[in-house]
Amino acid sequence: MSMENDVLVLGGAGVDTIVYVPELPLPYADSWMIRLGITARAGQTGDFVALGLASLGLRTHHIDLVGDDHEGDLVRAFHRDRSLPFTGIPQPLGTKRAVNLVGPDGRRLSLYDDSRSAEGDRLPEETVRALAAKSRHAHVSITHPCALALPLLREAGLTLSTDLHDWDGVNPYHEPFAYAADLVFLSATALEDPVATLRAIAERGRARVVVATDGAAGAHLLVEGVSTHVPAIAPPAPVVDTNGAGDAFAAGFLLGWLAGEAPARCALFGAVAGAHACTVEATRADAISREQLLTRVAEWETDGATADGATSGAARV
């Protein structure tokens, strides 16, 4: 089937202010001197997933609510300067923003401004339907307007993916996303038993594949009820920032998923993309390219270090 878009990304547009702090947690003090600077730049989860997908050669369209403000201008410029198709729906309350404190080891603490959204926020049904009709797959951010769009995407016959980020496996807010998606990503950060949570998502929802990323410990992959471990990939350069690593993992995984690769090999693609993201300062937007990813995957497989269950050989992407 010929489609205009490989992936429609919904939600997750915004601006982060990046502050590199000397340590996390940051001890109390009246003031701190930030020698690496303080930078505000466009790029939240949807922005980075869209950029990662496009850098891997997938035709991508991003839609979200943005304000007529300075932050909105940064978001629009982020997409325009990278030739990323973007539909910005006016948001009277302004564009989403956050402050990310980043420690020397690359770990981060994110502070989200919750004043930029309201219960009545919506992505226009006609716009969502029109974009869905031209897309193969939708990746849905966990925002209220995107939850309301889930039935429209299902009606359009798209496969769905979502990222639950640091869900604890209990908060009911995440459940509509977790149980509606065919492919679910989340972080193991807040999970006592990651595999049990993956199984619960699969049993209660429609997901055929669930993945919990676990930093330097790799990832947990559940496929049709069978769990395996995905080893971590050593970054090609020193780790400087973990911002966007999960978004890069999702983009890499989706590259393989949409090409029909086995889930374990998709996870290898994701691990390679996520490792690359950890070497890029959050003040920059530098996603791994398709050529870089496939080269590193081939090198990994040539060394015989494939992810559990992955099939060595040339990728179909």
Backbone bond lengths (Angstrom), bond angles and torsions (degrees), N, CA, C in turn:
res aa  C-N    CA-C-N  psi(-1)  N-CA   C-N-CA  omega(-1)  CA-C   N-CA-C  phi
1 M - - - 1.453 - - 1.524 108.97 -
2 S 1.312 116.90 128.73 1.453 121.49 -179.97 1.518 109.27 -84.83
3 M 1.304 117.24 123.50 1.451 122.38 -179.95 1.519 109.24 -126.76
4 E 1.323 116.23 151.62 1.452 120.26 177.69 1.517 111.33 -73.64
5 N 1.349 116.15 -34.33 1.463 121.18 -178.67 1.521 111.03 -122.17
6 D 1.322 115.75 135.67 1.460 119.27 170.05 1.523 109.55 -74.14
7 V 1.336 116.13 -42.94 1.468 120.31 -176.78 1.528 109.97 -136.29
8 L 1.327 114.72 131.80 1.454 122.44 170.24 1.524 106.85 -101.87
9 V 1.332 116.83 118.40 1.464 122.19 179.43 1.521 108.25 -99.46
10 L 1.321 116.14 124.80 1.456 121.14 -179.82 1.521 110.44 -111.18
11 G 1.344 116.01 128.10 1.453 121.88 174.23 1.512 113.81 80.63
12 G 1.335 114.35 179.94 1.463 120.29 174.48 1.503 115.70 78.62
13 A 1.354 118.07 23.17 1.463 120.47 175.25 1.523 109.28 -94.51
14 G 1.319 117.05 137.35 1.458 118.66 179.48 1.515 111.85 175.03
15 V 1.313 114.25 -174.03 1.465 121.97 -175.86 1.523 109.44 -123.01
16 D 1.322 115.99 133.11 1.460 122.30 175.00 1.522 109.85 -110.38
17 T 1.315 116.17 139.59 1.456 121.20 168.92 1.523 107.19 -100.35
18 I 1.330 116.02 117.24 1.463 122.05 -174.65 1.527 109.87 -95.02
19 V 1.331 115.79 125.56 1.466 121.40 178.48 1.528 107.84 -125.92
20 Y 1.326 117.05 115.03 1.464 121.42 177.61 1.529 108.81 -86.48
21 V 1.337 115.30 110.07 1.460 120.77 -175.52 1.522 109.91 -101.16
22 P 1.343 117.36 157.40 1.466 119.53 -176.68 1.513 114.33 -70.42
23 E 1.340 118.15 -21.30 1.455 120.57 177.48 1.528 109.52 -163.97
24 L 1.327 115.58 158.78 1.461 123.36 174.04 1.522 108.12 -131.91
25 P 1.336 119.40 132.01 1.463 124.99 -2.54 1.524 111.84 -66.91
26 L 1.312 115.45 153.22 1.457 121.13 -177.60 1.529 109.19 -85.50
27 P 1.324 118.10 117.86 1.471 119.94 -179.92 1.529 111.54 -61.47
28 Y 1.327 115.16 151.06 1.461 118.71 -179.79 1.527 110.44 -66.15
29 A 1.332 115.11 138.52 1.457 122.16 173.63 1.517 107.24 -161.33
30 D 1.322 116.73 156.24 1.463 119.91 177.47 1.520 111.12 -64.00
31 S 1.318 117.22 -31.53 1.461 119.99 -178.57 1.526 110.15 -157.73
32 W 1.311 114.81 156.13 1.464 122.87 174.67 1.523 108.22 -132.78
33 M 1.322 115.99 142.21 1.465 120.84 173.52 1.530 107.63 -92.20
34 I 1.319 117.11 119.01 1.462 122.19 -178.07 1.529 107.78 -98.91
35 R 1.318 116.13 98.63 1.464 120.63 -172.00 1.525 113.37 -76.48
36 L 1.341 117.49 -21.42 1.464 119.57 179.31 1.525 112.78 -91.05
37 G 1.330 115.74 3.62 1.454 118.96 175.10 1.519 113.63 90.11
38 I 1.319 115.14 166.71 1.456 123.82 177.36 1.520 106.65 -125.63
39 T 1.324 116.56 121.59 1.463 121.03 -172.22 1.522 111.06 -127.57
40 A 1.327 116.49 129.33 1.461 122.01 172.21 1.519 108.13 -100.08
41 R 1.325 116.34 127.49 1.466 120.18 -179.74 1.522 110.26 -147.58
42 A 1.312 116.27 150.72 1.460 120.74 175.61 1.518 108.91 -69.08
43 G 1.326 115.18 146.64 1.457 118.94 176.83 1.505 112.58 137.98
44 Q 1.341 117.16 84.33 1.446 121.75 168.42 1.523 107.69 -109.38
45 T 1.307 117.68 -168.50 1.466 119.89 -166.72 1.530 113.95 -56.91
46 G 1.333 117.85 -44.75 1.465 118.94 -179.96 1.508 112.72 -67.25
47 D 1.336 116.12 -38.41 1.460 120.44 177.64 1.524 110.87 -60.22
48 F 1.338 115.98 -44.99 1.459 119.30 -176.25 1.527 112.78 -75.06
49 V 1.338 117.28 -32.67 1.467 118.24 174.18 1.529 109.19 -64.69
50 A 1.333 117.00 -44.75 1.463 120.67 179.58 1.519 111.05 -61.08
51 L 1.337 116.73 -43.64 1.464 120.17 178.80 1.527 110.57 -64.47
52 G 1.338 117.27 -43.19 1.457 120.20 -179.85 1.508 112.13 -61.95
53 L 1.329 117.13 -43.18 1.465 121.18 179.20 1.520 111.03 -63.68
54 A 1.330 116.42 -46.32 1.467 120.10 -178.66 1.521 111.12 -64.18
55 S 1.346 116.95 -38.47 1.465 120.18 179.04 1.517 111.63 -65.21
56 L 1.332 116.45 -24.85 1.462 121.67 177.75 1.531 112.18 -89.15
57 G 1.318 116.32 4.69 1.459 120.29 174.16 1.506 115.35 91.61
58 L 1.338 117.72 9.51 1.460 120.67 178.83 1.532 109.88 -90.56
59 R 1.317 115.78 136.46 1.462 120.73 178.99 1.525 107.91 -73.06
60 T 1.310 116.16 120.28 1.455 121.53 -167.65 1.517 110.84 -130.89
61 H 1.335 116.12 139.56 1.464 121.80 173.49 1.516 107.83 -129.40
62 H 1.315 116.87 135.89 1.461 122.79 -177.01 1.527 109.20 -116.31
63 I 1.331 117.22 137.01 1.458 122.05 176.69 1.519 109.87 -134.05
64 D 1.338 116.50 137.40 1.459 120.51 175.04 1.528 109.12 -167.32
65 L 1.326 115.53 172.63 1.448 121.68 174.82 1.522 108.96 -87.29
66 V 1.324 116.88 133.00 1.462 122.27 176.33 1.521 108.90 -139.35
67 G 1.313 116.22 152.65 1.448 120.64 -177.32 1.514 113.39 -91.26
68 D 1.322 114.77 166.26 1.463 121.84 173.41 1.525 107.12 -89.71
69 D 1.334 114.54 69.78 1.461 121.14 -174.94 1.524 109.26 -145.36
70 H 1.322 115.42 -179.95 1.466 119.37 -178.41 1.527 111.19 -60.52
71 E 1.323 116.75 -42.02 1.461 119.95 179.22 1.525 111.24 -62.92
72 G 1.325 116.12 -39.55 1.459 119.58 176.86 1.516 111.88 -62.75
73 D 1.334 116.14 -38.24 1.471 119.83 177.03 1.525 110.64 -62.30
74 L 1.354 116.46 -38.52 1.465 119.70 178.84 1.529 110.84 -65.45
75 V 1.335 116.69 -40.95 1.465 120.18 178.95 1.517 110.70 -64.49
76 R 1.331 116.86 -45.79 1.467 119.98 -179.54 1.529 110.96 -63.51
77 A 1.330 116.64 -39.13 1.469 120.05 178.84 1.531 110.88 -67.87
78 F 1.340 116.98 -37.71 1.474 121.49 177.58 1.522 110.00 -54.05
79 H 1.317 116.88 -46.78 1.463 121.11 -178.76 1.529 111.54 -74.79
80 R 1.315 116.79 -43.67 1.473 120.00 -178.27 1.525 111.22 -62.34
81 D 1.317 117.30 -44.61 1.469 120.64 -176.57 1.519 112.24 -67.54
82 R 1.321 117.32 -20.35 1.469 121.33 -179.36 1.522 112.40 -109.83
83 S 1.316 115.40 10.21 1.476 121.85 179.27 1.522 111.28 55.45
84 L 1.339 116.13 40.79 1.456 122.40 177.64 1.531 108.28 -97.72
85 P 1.316 119.50 113.13 1.464 120.68 178.84 1.532 110.86 -57.98
86 F 1.329 115.59 131.44 1.462 120.59 -174.57 1.520 110.18 -142.74
87 T 1.323 115.78 132.10 1.455 122.11 172.93 1.522 107.72 -109.77
88 G 1.320 116.19 111.50 1.457 121.47 -179.74 1.522 110.39 -99.27
89 I 1.316 116.64 118.22 1.464 122.15 177.64 1.532 107.83 -92.26
90 P 1.342 118.69 128.95 1.471 120.25 -177.26 1.522 113.38 -56.80
91 Q 1.324 115.48 130.88 1.462 123.12 178.31 1.539 107.65 -119.74
92 P 1.324 118.54 104.50 1.470 121.09 -177.73 1.525 113.80 -59.03
93 L 1.325 117.84 -29.42 1.456 120.83 -178.25 1.523 112.98 -79.19
94 G 1.322 116.76 -9.13 1.456 120.26 178.15 1.521 113.66 104.66
95 T 1.301 115.25 171.08 1.463 122.95 -176.20 1.527 110.91 -79.41
96 K 1.312 116.61 142.73 1.467 120.72 178.86 1.525 110.68 -61.86
97 R 1.323 115.31 144.00 1.468 120.09 -179.79 1.524 109.74 -146.94
98 A 1.318 114.66 159.62 1.465 120.67 -179.57 1.520 108.65 -153.50
99 V 1.325 115.45 163.59 1.462 122.86 172.63 1.515 107.39 -116.76
100 N 1.333 117.07 126.19 1.462 121.84 178.51 1.524 109.34 -111.28
101 L 1.320 115.70 116.86 1.459 120.82 172.92 1.526 107.55 -90.17
102 V 1.320 117.40 124.33 1.467 121.99 -175.34 1.523 109.32 -117.94
103 G 1.331 116.00 124.39 1.452 120.73 179.97 1.516 112.80 -85.31
104 P 1.335 117.41 172.63 1.473 121.23 -178.09 1.520 114.06 -61.21
105 D 1.343 117.54 -25.95 1.462 120.78 179.89 1.523 112.47 -89.39
106 G 1.329 117.14 4.82 1.456 120.97 177.55 1.511 114.65 92.50
107 R 1.356 117.86 -8.73 1.464 118.98 177.81 1.522 109.68 -69.32
108 R 1.344 115.74 156.61 1.456 118.50 -177.27 1.528 111.52 -134.70
109 L 1.316 114.15 157.35 1.454 123.47 170.27 1.519 106.55 -125.77
110 S 1.330 117.12 121.67 1.462 121.55 -175.86 1.524 110.62 -105.48
111 L 1.324 115.91 133.34 1.456 123.21 177.12 1.526 107.49 -115.49
112 Y 1.330 117.59 112.23 1.458 121.73 -174.67 1.532 111.00 -98.42
113 D 1.316 115.95 134.93 1.458 123.21 176.62 1.524 107.87 -82.60
114 D 1.332 116.67 107.41 1.463 121.26 -175.27 1.532 112.38 -88.22
115 S 1.328 117.98 7.76 1.460 120.72 -178.33 1.527 112.76 -87.89
116 R 1.337 117.15 -3.02 1.460 121.19 -175.25 1.524 112.98 -97.75
117 S 1.319 117.89 21.30 1.463 120.38 178.80 1.516 109.44 -146.51
118 A 1.344 115.75 158.95 1.457 121.53 -179.73 1.512 109.65 -143.44
119 E 1.323 116.63 160.12 1.461 122.49 -177.65 1.524 111.68 -58.98
120 G 1.329 116.37 -30.55 1.465 119.93 -176.81 1.515 115.14 -85.57
121 D 1.325 118.36 3.40 1.472 120.89 -179.67 1.524 110.59 -62.60
122 R 1.318 115.83 136.24 1.462 121.25 179.95 1.528 110.75 -142.43
123 L 1.331 116.03 146.93 1.459 121.40 163.40 1.524 105.85 -91.32
124 P 1.334 119.15 124.83 1.470 120.81 -174.96 1.529 112.23 -54.24
125 E 1.330 116.22 129.39 1.463 120.84 -176.37 1.524 111.82 -57.68
126 E 1.321 117.76 -44.30 1.462 120.29 -177.52 1.521 110.87 -62.14
127 T 1.329 116.69 -39.75 1.466 120.66 -179.84 1.519 110.67 -67.45
128 V 1.331 116.47 -43.98 1.470 120.26 178.92 1.518 110.41 -62.77
129 R 1.313 117.32 -44.49 1.464 120.80 -179.99 1.527 111.20 -61.74
130 A 1.325 116.55 -42.41 1.469 120.16 -178.57 1.522 111.11 -65.08
131 L 1.334 117.51 -42.23 1.462 120.36 179.26 1.526 110.97 -70.65
132 A 1.329 116.46 -39.23 1.470 119.99 179.25 1.521 110.91 -62.28
133 A 1.324 116.97 -36.83 1.471 120.60 -178.41 1.523 111.81 -65.21
134 K 1.326 117.21 -17.59 1.464 121.54 -178.38 1.520 112.49 -108.51
135 S 1.348 117.13 13.70 1.461 120.36 -173.07 1.529 111.42 -127.03
136 R 1.337 115.44 150.91 1.459 121.43 177.48 1.522 111.98 -85.42
137 H 1.322 116.11 -35.97 1.459 121.54 -169.22 1.524 108.09 -147.49
138 A 1.337 116.45 152.44 1.464 121.19 176.03 1.524 109.70 -126.14
139 H 1.330 115.25 133.46 1.463 121.23 173.18 1.518 106.85 -109.46
140 V 1.342 116.23 121.97 1.455 121.49 -166.92 1.531 110.89 -113.16
141 S 1.334 116.09 123.12 1.460 121.22 175.37 1.529 109.47 -77.24
142 I 1.332 116.86 156.33 1.464 120.55 -173.05 1.534 111.14 -89.89
143 T 1.329 116.17 61.46 1.454 121.29 173.99 1.520 109.16 -113.51
144 H 1.330 115.93 157.60 1.465 120.80 -176.04 1.531 112.93 -55.89
145 P 1.334 120.62 -46.86 1.468 118.99 179.02 1.520 113.09 -60.40
146 C 1.326 116.81 -32.65 1.468 120.03 179.64 1.525 111.44 -72.03
147 A 1.331 117.14 -32.88 1.465 119.79 176.47 1.524 110.20 -62.01
148 L 1.326 116.25 -39.50 1.461 120.48 179.57 1.525 111.94 -69.16
149 A 1.329 116.91 -22.43 1.468 120.95 -179.67 1.519 113.22 -84.86
150 L 1.339 118.23 -12.73 1.468 121.19 -176.43 1.533 113.26 -55.11
151 P 1.342 119.61 -46.61 1.475 118.48 179.53 1.531 112.96 -62.23
152 L 1.329 117.31 -34.31 1.462 120.54 179.17 1.526 110.62 -65.19
153 L 1.315 116.31 -40.15 1.460 120.95 179.85 1.521 110.74 -67.73
154 R 1.331 116.33 -38.13 1.453 120.78 177.74 1.534 110.48 -65.07
155 E 1.340 115.61 -43.15 1.465 119.97 179.11 1.526 111.00 -60.13
156 A 1.320 116.35 -33.26 1.459 120.89 -178.98 1.523 112.43 -76.20
157 G 1.337 117.55 -9.56 1.460 121.23 177.24 1.511 114.81 83.73
158 L 1.335 117.98 14.65 1.462 120.26 179.65 1.532 110.37 -78.07
159 T 1.325 116.08 149.64 1.451 119.64 164.63 1.527 106.79 -78.64
160 L 1.329 116.29 151.46 1.459 120.91 -174.54 1.522 111.20 -125.52
161 S 1.329 115.08 145.29 1.460 121.20 168.75 1.522 107.87 -131.67
162 T 1.320 115.78 157.94 1.457 121.28 177.98 1.514 108.98 -150.94
163 D 1.317 116.22 160.35 1.465 122.28 175.84 1.519 107.48 -122.60
164 L 1.338 116.22 116.85 1.465 121.93 -178.67 1.517 112.27 -85.65
165 H 1.326 117.05 -2.19 1.468 123.82 178.45 1.530 110.56 54.42
166 D 1.336 118.79 -125.65 1.467 120.01 -172.88 1.523 111.61 -95.05
167 W 1.330 117.89 43.92 1.464 122.10 177.63 1.526 110.09 -59.19
168 D 1.318 115.38 143.06 1.466 120.03 179.16 1.519 112.39 -92.41
169 G 1.336 117.27 2.43 1.450 120.95 -179.89 1.516 113.61 82.73
170 V 1.341 117.41 -0.13 1.462 122.34 -175.29 1.525 112.64 -122.67
171 N 1.319 117.40 -42.24 1.466 122.11 -176.10 1.533 110.63 -54.01
172 P 1.338 118.15 118.60 1.463 120.22 -175.80 1.519 114.54 -67.69
173 Y 1.345 117.63 -17.34 1.464 120.12 -179.67 1.525 111.57 -55.98
174 H 1.329 117.00 -37.25 1.461 121.58 -174.12 1.530 113.62 -79.86
175 E 1.325 116.90 -15.30 1.463 119.87 -170.22 1.525 114.86 -61.82
176 P 1.342 120.61 -41.10 1.470 118.48 178.90 1.525 112.92 -57.07
177 F 1.322 116.59 -35.92 1.459 121.01 178.71 1.532 110.26 -74.28
178 A 1.333 115.74 -46.46 1.468 120.86 -177.04 1.517 111.88 -60.10
179 Y 1.336 116.93 -37.52 1.456 120.10 -172.74 1.519 113.74 -95.57
180 A 1.333 118.16 -8.21 1.466 121.18 178.74 1.523 112.90 -95.79
181 A 1.336 117.45 -21.52 1.459 121.22 -172.12 1.532 112.51 -86.09
182 D 1.322 115.00 149.33 1.468 121.59 174.42 1.526 111.10 -81.40
183 L 1.322 115.76 -25.28 1.460 123.12 -177.22 1.520 107.46 -136.42
184 V 1.329 116.96 121.07 1.462 121.58 -175.23 1.524 110.02 -120.07
185 F 1.333 114.85 129.14 1.461 121.96 172.63 1.523 108.37 -109.95
186 L 1.318 116.25 147.99 1.461 121.17 170.58 1.514 108.46 -160.68
187 S 1.318 115.27 167.48 1.458 121.20 176.45 1.519 109.32 -96.28
188 A 1.314 116.47 147.28 1.462 121.03 177.87 1.524 112.14 -84.27
189 T 1.326 117.42 1.66 1.464 122.07 -173.07 1.516 113.63 -51.23
190 A 1.334 117.55 -45.14 1.468 121.10 -174.37 1.524 113.03 -103.13
191 L 1.324 117.88 13.67 1.459 121.22 -175.07 1.524 111.68 -103.05
192 E 1.336 116.14 127.56 1.464 119.86 175.61 1.523 110.84 -73.47
193 D 1.318 116.83 -37.98 1.461 122.42 -179.48 1.530 107.85 -133.76
194 P 1.340 118.35 87.77 1.463 120.88 -175.14 1.524 113.77 -55.83
195 V 1.333 117.79 -43.68 1.460 119.88 -176.29 1.524 110.57 -65.74
196 A 1.324 117.94 -37.97 1.463 120.49 177.64 1.525 110.92 -62.79
197 T 1.325 116.47 -38.46 1.464 120.01 178.03 1.521 110.94 -67.40
198 L 1.321 116.86 -40.21 1.468 120.03 177.78 1.526 109.86 -60.57
199 R 1.319 116.58 -43.22 1.463 120.46 -179.64 1.527 110.91 -64.58
200 A 1.325 116.91 -40.01 1.463 120.30 -179.94 1.530 110.58 -63.99
201 I 1.323 116.99 -39.92 1.465 120.49 178.45 1.528 109.93 -62.24
202 A 1.331 116.25 -46.09 1.467 120.48 -178.48 1.520 111.84 -66.31
203 E 1.324 116.81 -38.23 1.469 120.36 -177.41 1.519 112.42 -72.48
204 R 1.332 116.90 -34.36 1.464 120.56 -175.45 1.526 112.99 -92.09
205 G 1.317 116.35 -17.61 1.452 119.73 -176.90 1.511 112.28 -121.19
206 R 1.325 116.23 -153.65 1.455 121.16 -176.65 1.528 112.39 -113.76
207 A 1.337 117.42 5.87 1.459 120.52 -176.40 1.525 111.92 -65.16
208 R 1.325 115.28 129.61 1.468 121.12 172.96 1.512 111.22 -88.70
209 V 1.347 115.39 -24.94 1.462 121.31 -179.24 1.520 108.57 -135.34
210 V 1.334 116.25 132.24 1.459 122.06 176.45 1.527 107.59 -131.26
211 V 1.328 116.72 135.22 1.459 121.55 -177.00 1.521 109.87 -130.46
212 A 1.328 116.73 128.99 1.464 121.85 173.41 1.519 108.48 -114.49
213 T 1.319 116.98 112.62 1.463 120.63 177.54 1.521 108.98 -77.77
214 D 1.339 115.54 145.89 1.466 120.16 -172.71 1.522 111.56 -138.08
215 G 1.335 115.89 39.97 1.454 121.13 175.08 1.513 113.34 57.59
216 A 1.324 115.61 -132.76 1.465 120.59 -177.81 1.522 112.73 -67.15
217 A 1.338 117.08 -12.31 1.470 120.60 178.16 1.526 111.86 -84.99
218 G 1.329 117.68 -2.92 1.459 120.37 178.66 1.515 111.70 97.34
219 A 1.320 116.87 -132.90 1.471 121.48 -178.89 1.515 109.99 -154.16
220 H 1.329 115.08 159.21 1.461 122.85 175.54 1.523 107.38 -108.50
221 L 1.315 117.05 129.11 1.462 122.60 -176.04 1.526 109.26 -121.72
222 L 1.335 116.04 126.59 1.457 121.14 176.68 1.521 108.46 -117.56
223 V 1.345 116.26 121.90 1.461 122.05 -179.53 1.521 108.23 -128.54
224 E 1.329 116.26 117.33 1.471 121.19 179.25 1.525 111.30 49.31
225 G 1.330 116.21 42.82 1.454 121.67 175.33 1.512 115.68 85.94
226 V 1.327 117.70 -6.58 1.470 121.62 -178.82 1.526 109.08 -103.98
227 S 1.332 116.75 124.54 1.467 120.59 -178.46 1.524 111.19 -100.58
228 T 1.322 115.61 142.25 1.460 122.47 175.55 1.521 108.67 -138.32
229 H 1.315 115.39 163.77 1.460 120.87 177.76 1.518 109.40 -101.65
230 V 1.313 116.22 135.63 1.470 122.25 176.22 1.524 107.18 -105.15
231 P 1.317 118.80 116.99 1.466 119.83 -178.11 1.520 111.78 -67.85
232 A 1.317 115.04 152.43 1.456 119.97 176.68 1.526 110.01 -70.91
233 I 1.304 115.73 151.36 1.465 122.34 175.62 1.522 108.51 -103.91
234 A 1.317 117.79 128.66 1.454 120.63 178.66 1.525 109.74 -65.62
235 P 1.325 118.44 127.04 1.464 120.37 178.24 1.520 110.86 -60.34
236 P 1.340 117.83 148.94 1.466 121.05 -178.51 1.521 113.64 -76.19
237 A 1.332 117.55 -3.72 1.467 123.12 179.50 1.524 106.97 -153.09
238 P 1.334 118.49 171.43 1.472 119.93 -179.36 1.526 112.59 -57.83
239 V 1.339 115.29 144.05 1.459 120.60 176.80 1.524 109.08 -74.09
240 V 1.332 116.14 125.81 1.459 120.60 -179.86 1.523 111.96 -120.18
241 D 1.338 118.19 -19.99 1.456 120.00 -173.68 1.524 109.31 -167.99
242 T 1.325 117.10 130.93 1.461 119.62 178.46 1.525 112.70 -95.50
243 N 1.330 117.70 -0.31 1.463 120.55 176.05 1.521 109.85 -56.83
244 G 1.304 116.97 128.95 1.462 120.99 175.87 1.514 115.18 83.60
245 A 1.338 118.16 -0.82 1.467 119.07 -178.56 1.525 111.12 -66.43
246 G 1.332 117.11 -40.90 1.462 119.99 178.18 1.517 112.53 -66.23
247 D 1.332 116.36 -37.13 1.462 120.45 177.29 1.532 110.42 -65.64
248 A 1.336 116.32 -39.73 1.460 120.53 178.50 1.528 110.18 -66.11
249 F 1.336 116.72 -40.63 1.467 120.54 177.50 1.525 109.84 -58.31
250 A 1.337 116.62 -46.36 1.463 120.22 -179.38 1.525 111.04 -61.41
251 A 1.335 117.14 -42.36 1.465 120.34 -179.77 1.522 110.78 -63.92
252 G 1.339 117.09 -44.54 1.459 119.91 179.30 1.523 111.68 -63.54
253 F 1.338 115.92 -42.55 1.462 120.12 178.98 1.527 109.94 -61.09
254 L 1.323 117.15 -43.89 1.463 120.67 -178.05 1.521 112.38 -65.74
255 L 1.332 117.35 -30.74 1.458 119.75 175.75 1.527 109.58 -57.79
256 G 1.327 116.17 -48.36 1.458 119.80 179.04 1.521 112.43 -69.91
257 W 1.322 116.85 -41.40 1.469 122.74 -178.39 1.527 111.07 -57.40
258 L 1.327 116.48 -46.97 1.464 120.22 -177.34 1.528 112.32 -74.06
259 A 1.331 116.08 -15.78 1.464 120.13 177.13 1.522 111.80 -93.61
260 G 1.340 117.47 -1.44 1.454 120.48 177.84 1.513 114.75 85.14
261 E 1.327 117.78 17.39 1.461 120.39 177.71 1.530 110.34 -71.87
262 A 1.329 116.53 157.14 1.459 121.45 175.29 1.526 108.99 -63.28
263 P 1.348 118.54 145.58 1.462 120.40 -178.03 1.527 114.20 -54.19
264 A 1.330 118.06 -38.03 1.465 119.65 179.84 1.522 111.08 -63.96
265 R 1.329 116.58 -35.10 1.462 119.19 178.48 1.532 110.40 -75.09
266 C 1.330 115.90 -34.32 1.469 119.42 173.88 1.528 109.80 -59.74
267 A 1.345 116.06 -40.13 1.456 120.33 179.09 1.527 111.02 -65.12
268 L 1.318 117.37 -34.70 1.460 120.60 175.06 1.526 110.25 -63.54
269 F 1.333 116.81 -44.02 1.464 120.54 175.91 1.532 109.80 -57.06
270 G 1.355 115.39 -45.58 1.458 119.43 -179.57 1.519 112.44 -63.09
271 A 1.328 116.37 -41.54 1.465 120.34 -179.69 1.518 111.62 -63.13
272 V 1.330 116.61 -40.00 1.466 120.61 178.66 1.530 110.16 -64.93
273 A 1.346 116.86 -45.15 1.464 120.66 -179.98 1.520 111.16 -65.30
274 G 1.333 117.23 -40.79 1.455 120.39 179.08 1.517 112.36 -66.15
275 A 1.335 117.67 -38.09 1.461 120.93 177.91 1.516 110.95 -63.79
276 H 1.328 116.54 -39.81 1.470 120.17 177.11 1.522 110.30 -61.36
277 A 1.338 117.01 -43.37 1.464 120.42 -176.94 1.525 111.85 -60.88
278 C 1.327 117.64 -31.25 1.463 120.57 -179.24 1.525 112.77 -69.08
279 T 1.322 117.62 -13.12 1.466 121.36 -179.59 1.524 111.96 -96.02
280 V 1.329 116.92 2.26 1.469 121.78 -176.02 1.524 109.54 -112.27
281 E 1.334 117.26 126.08 1.460 119.90 176.81 1.526 110.21 -59.61
282 A 1.338 115.58 142.82 1.464 120.39 -177.77 1.523 112.29 -64.52
283 T 1.322 117.27 -16.23 1.466 119.90 178.37 1.526 111.52 -76.93
284 R 1.333 116.88 -8.34 1.466 120.92 178.19 1.521 109.96 -115.77
285 A 1.328 116.04 157.18 1.469 121.98 174.55 1.519 107.09 -117.41
286 D 1.324 115.97 99.75 1.464 121.41 -173.88 1.519 108.81 -139.97
287 A 1.328 116.25 83.11 1.461 120.71 -178.29 1.526 110.37 -80.79
288 I 1.315 116.09 153.21 1.457 121.17 178.58 1.530 109.73 -65.72
289 S 1.324 115.88 143.21 1.464 120.10 178.64 1.522 110.20 -86.30
290 R 1.311 116.05 165.19 1.471 121.39 177.27 1.525 110.84 -59.68
291 E 1.327 116.38 -44.79 1.469 120.49 -179.20 1.519 111.12 -62.80
292 Q 1.349 116.86 -44.85 1.462 119.96 178.53 1.528 111.13 -60.90
293 L 1.316 116.52 -45.37 1.462 119.94 -177.58 1.520 111.11 -62.48
294 L 1.327 117.21 -49.06 1.462 119.77 -176.82 1.530 111.51 -66.72
295 T 1.329 116.46 -32.91 1.458 119.44 176.95 1.519 110.91 -65.23
296 R 1.327 117.02 -44.24 1.460 120.74 -179.34 1.529 111.73 -69.65
297 V 1.320 116.47 -36.10 1.468 119.71 175.60 1.522 110.03 -62.17
298 A 1.333 116.51 -44.59 1.464 120.87 -179.84 1.523 110.61 -62.96
299 E 1.336 117.04 -40.72 1.459 120.39 178.75 1.527 110.44 -63.76
300 W 1.319 116.61 -42.43 1.469 121.57 179.21 1.521 110.62 -61.68
301 E 1.318 115.91 -44.67 1.459 119.65 -177.39 1.526 111.49 -72.92
302 T 1.307 117.39 -32.65 1.462 120.37 177.34 1.521 110.77 -63.05
303 D 1.332 115.53 -34.24 1.465 119.99 178.45 1.521 111.96 -77.52
304 G 1.347 116.30 -3.71 1.452 120.31 177.85 1.504 114.16 80.95
305 A 1.343 117.05 13.97 1.463 120.25 -176.14 1.512 110.58 -104.10
306 T 1.314 118.05 54.14 1.456 121.58 -179.46 1.514 111.27 -75.15
307 A 1.313 115.48 156.20 1.464 120.51 174.91 1.525 108.65 -63.98
308 D 1.323 117.33 153.99 1.458 122.26 -178.58 1.521 110.05 -51.77
309 G 1.329 116.77 120.91 1.453 121.34 176.34 1.506 113.54 83.71
310 A 1.322 119.55 -3.93 1.461 120.39 -178.11 1.512 110.11 -72.20
311 T 1.307 115.81 151.36 1.453 121.30 179.42 1.513 110.39 -100.64
312 S 1.323 117.90 120.20 1.454 120.69 177.80 1.511 110.04 -68.14
313 G 1.330 114.82 158.37 1.448 119.21 177.40 1.513 110.98 124.74
314 A 1.303 116.65 178.33 1.459 121.63 -176.00 1.513 110.70 -66.96
315 A 1.331 116.19 136.37 1.447 120.45 176.52 1.512 110.33 -71.20
316 R 1.349 115.54 154.27 1.463 120.28 179.86 1.516 111.45 -89.79
317 V 1.322 117.73 3.29 1.462 119.56 -176.18 1.521 110.93 -87.83
